[in-house]
Amino acid sequence: MKQHVIVFLPAHNEENAIGEVIKQIPRDFHSSVHVSVLVIDDGSTDRTVEVAKNAGADYIFSFDTNQGLGAAVRKGLSYSLELGADIGVMLDADNEYPAWQLPELLEPLFRGEADYVMGSRFKGTIDGMRLHRRLGNYCFTFLQSLLLQKWIYDGQSGMRVFSKQAMDHGEIIHDYNYAQVLTLNLVRKGFRVKEVPITYQVRSTGESYIKFKAYVTSVLPAILKEMMRPVKKVTIEDDAHVIARISTPAFVAEKSQ
């Protein structure tokens, strides 16, 4: 039986980027994997939904009004489960992240080595990232590492893979953002996290969900709240997604030209 991988894209007014992102998502790289694309339209007022459908999105969920990135990712996780996903992949719709590297991020789950995988720009490439964003990433990632007593390289990555259990048990306690609180929540519950190097490219269209001042004032209290909440350890199914690996050249997709 094929494992159903649903790649979900939180999107707010991304008409200029989302089509290219969807087209870059590998669909046929393993005989035991079926890939679908879900777009979480966070109250877009442009042609995001139309462009996504034309590019090949299989499912669309639309909020009537903008709810925030945290709310969009939360819905992406829960709706992926409703649609029968075995594995969920969160991918930013702004074309900053390498959709074509999806097979590489799935591989740790297929090998039984991880339950939660983050694409790491800081283990890969960060060419063109603005200084204030780079410093912000360093600071928040270092804070996560201190709190978890586990070294993390890219705590704000917009490309992540979740096992079915991780999707089911992951909690996002605020609507504005998800990056830190979700990782803190999953790792504290016992889920195995791994980072895979990825290639980063600076967005050339649209505007980011995230505004610096709002980010700092919203995320820091949320981190404190998450760390003060009691959580229960989850009994992890280590080999839930293990499949036979095929040859590397076929397994690792290349970016389409």
C-alpha positions in Angstrom: 0.0 0.0 0.0 1.3 3.5 -0.9 2.0 6.0 1.8 0.0 9.2 1.2 2.1 12.3 1.5 0.2 15.6 1.6 2.2 18.7 1.0 0.3 21.7 2.5 1.0 25.3 1.7 -0.2 28.1 4.0 -0.8 31.0 1.6 -1.9 34.6 2.0 -1.8 36.6 -1.2 0.8 34.5 -3.0 -0.6 34.6 -6.5 2.8 35.5 -8.0 4.7 32.6 -6.3 2.4 29.7 -5.4 2.0 28.3 -8.9 5.8 27.8 -9.4 6.0 26.2 -5.9 3.3 23.7 -6.7 4.8 22.8 -10.1 8.2 22.1 -8.4 6.8 19.6 -5.9 7.9 16.1 -7.0 5.1 13.7 -7.4 6.6 10.5 -8.8 9.8 9.6 -7.1 9.0 6.3 -5.3 6.6 3.5 -6.2 5.4 3.3 -2.6 4.6 7.0 -2.3 1.6 9.0 -3.4 1.9 12.8 -3.2 -1.0 15.3 -3.0 -1.0 19.1 -2.6 -3.2 21.0 -0.2 -3.4 24.8 -0.1 -4.5 26.5 3.0 -5.8 29.9 1.7 -5.5 32.3 4.7 -8.1 34.8 3.5 -6.3 35.8 0.4 -7.8 38.7 -1.6 -5.9 38.1 -4.8 -5.8 35.2 -7.3 -4.0 32.7 -5.0 -6.7 30.1 -5.1 -7.2 30.3 -8.9 -3.4 30.1 -9.6 -3.0 27.2 -7.2 -5.8 25.2 -8.8 -4.4 25.9 -12.3 -0.9 24.7 -11.1 -2.3 21.4 -9.9 -3.3 21.7 -6.3 -5.5 18.7 -5.3 -7.2 20.3 -2.4 -8.0 23.9 -1.3 -9.2 25.0 2.2 -10.1 28.7 2.5 -10.5 30.8 5.6 -13.0 33.7 5.1 -10.6 36.2 6.7 -6.9 36.2 7.5 -6.2 34.1 10.6 -2.5 34.1 10.9 0.3 31.7 10.0 0.0 29.6 13.2 -3.7 29.1 12.5 -3.1 28.2 8.9 -0.4 25.6 9.8 -2.7 24.1 12.5 -5.4 23.7 9.9 -3.0 22.2 7.5 -2.0 19.5 10.0 -5.6 18.7 11.0 -7.0 18.8 7.5 -4.2 16.6 6.1 -5.2 14.0 8.7 -8.9 14.3 7.6 -7.8 13.7 4.0 -6.0 10.5 5.0 -2.4 11.6 5.0 0.2 9.2 6.4 2.8 12.0 6.3 2.3 15.8 6.2 4.7 18.3 4.7 4.5 22.0 5.5 5.9 24.2 2.7 5.9 28.0 2.5 4.2 29.2 -0.6 6.6 32.1 -1.2 9.1 30.1 -3.3 11.9 30.6 -0.8 12.2 26.9 -0.1 13.3 24.1 -2.4 10.1 22.1 -3.1 12.2 19.8 -5.3 14.1 18.6 -2.2 11.0 17.0 -0.8 12.3 13.4 -1.2 15.4 14.3 0.8 13.3 15.5 3.7 11.1 12.4 3.6 14.0 10.0 3.6 14.7 10.1 7.4 11.0 9.0 8.0 11.3 6.3 5.4 14.5 5.0 7.1 12.8 5.1 10.6 15.3 7.7 11.8 13.0 10.6 12.6 9.3 11.6 13.2 9.8 15.4 12.5 12.2 16.7 9.9 13.1 20.4 9.3 14.8 21.7 6.2 17.8 23.6 7.5 18.9 26.7 5.6 21.8 27.2 8.0 23.1 23.7 7.3 22.6 24.3 3.6 22.7 27.8 2.0 21.4 31.2 3.2 22.7 33.3 0.3 20.8 36.6 0.1 19.1 36.4 3.5 18.9 39.9 4.9 21.1 40.6 8.0 18.2 41.4 10.4 16.4 38.1 9.4 19.6 36.1 9.8 20.3 37.6 13.3 16.7 37.0 14.3 16.9 33.4 13.2 20.1 32.9 15.1 18.6 34.3 18.3 15.3 32.4 18.3 17.0 29.2 17.2 19.6 29.5 20.0 16.8 30.1 22.5 15.1 26.9 21.3 18.3 25.0 21.7 18.8 26.2 25.2 15.2 25.3 26.2 15.4 21.9 24.7 19.0 21.2 25.6 19.4 20.0 22.0 21.2 21.8 19.2 19.0 23.1 16.4 20.3 24.9 13.4 17.2 26.4 11.8 14.3 26.8 14.2 12.3 29.0 11.8 12.3 26.8 8.7 9.3 27.0 6.4 9.8 23.4 5.2 8.9 20.6 7.6 7.9 17.0 7.5 5.6 15.3 10.0 4.9 11.7 10.8 1.2 10.8 11.2 1.7 10.7 15.0 3.5 14.1 14.9 0.6 15.6 13.0 -1.9 14.2 15.4 -0.1 15.3 18.6 1.5 18.5 17.5 0.0 21.6 19.2 0.2 25.2 18.1 -0.9 27.4 20.9 -1.2 30.8 19.1 -2.4 31.9 15.7 0.3 34.4 14.7 3.1 31.9 14.1 4.0 28.2 14.7 7.8 27.8 14.2 9.1 27.7 17.8 6.1 26.5 19.8 5.5 23.5 17.5 9.1 22.3 17.7 9.2 22.8 21.5 5.9 20.9 21.8 6.9 17.9 19.6 10.4 17.5 21.0 9.1 17.7 24.6 6.6 14.9 23.8 9.5 12.7 22.7 9.3 13.0 18.9 12.7 12.5 17.1 13.7 15.6 15.2 16.2 15.8 12.4 17.5 18.6 10.1 18.3 18.2 6.5 20.4 20.8 4.6 18.3 22.7 2.0 19.0 25.5 -0.6 17.4 28.8 0.3 16.5 31.6 -2.2 15.2 35.0 -1.3 11.6 35.7 -2.2 11.2 38.0 -5.2 7.4 38.6 -5.0 4.8 39.3 -2.4 5.2 40.2 1.3 6.1 38.0 4.2 3.4 36.8 6.7 5.9 37.9 9.4 6.5 41.5 10.7 9.5 41.8 13.0 7.9 43.8 15.9 4.7 41.7 15.9 6.8 38.6 15.7 8.9 39.4 18.8 5.9 40.6 20.9 3.8 37.6 19.9 6.3 34.8 19.8 8.3 35.3 23.0 5.2 35.1 25.3 4.0 32.0 23.3 7.4 30.3 23.9 7.1 31.0 27.6 3.5 29.7 27.7 4.5 26.5 25.8 7.4 25.8 28.1 5.2 26.2 31.2 2.5 23.8 29.9 2.7 20.2 31.1 3.0 17.7 28.2 2.7 13.9 28.2 5.3 11.8 26.4 4.1 9.9 23.4 4.9 6.3 22.7 6.5 6.6 19.3 6.0 4.1 16.5 9.6 4.2 15.2 9.1 2.3 12.0 5.6 3.5 11.0 6.8 5.0 7.7 9.7 2.7 6.8 9.8 1.7 3.2 12.4 0.0 1.0 14.8 2.6 -0.4 15.5 2.7 -4.1 18.6 3.9 -5.8 19.7 7.4 -4.9 19.5 9.0 -8.3 15.9 8.0 -8.7 15.0 8.8 -5.1 16.4 12.4 -5.0 14.5 14.7 -7.3 16.1 17.4 -9.3 14.8 20.9 -9.6 12.9 21.2 -12.9 14.2 23.8 -15.3 
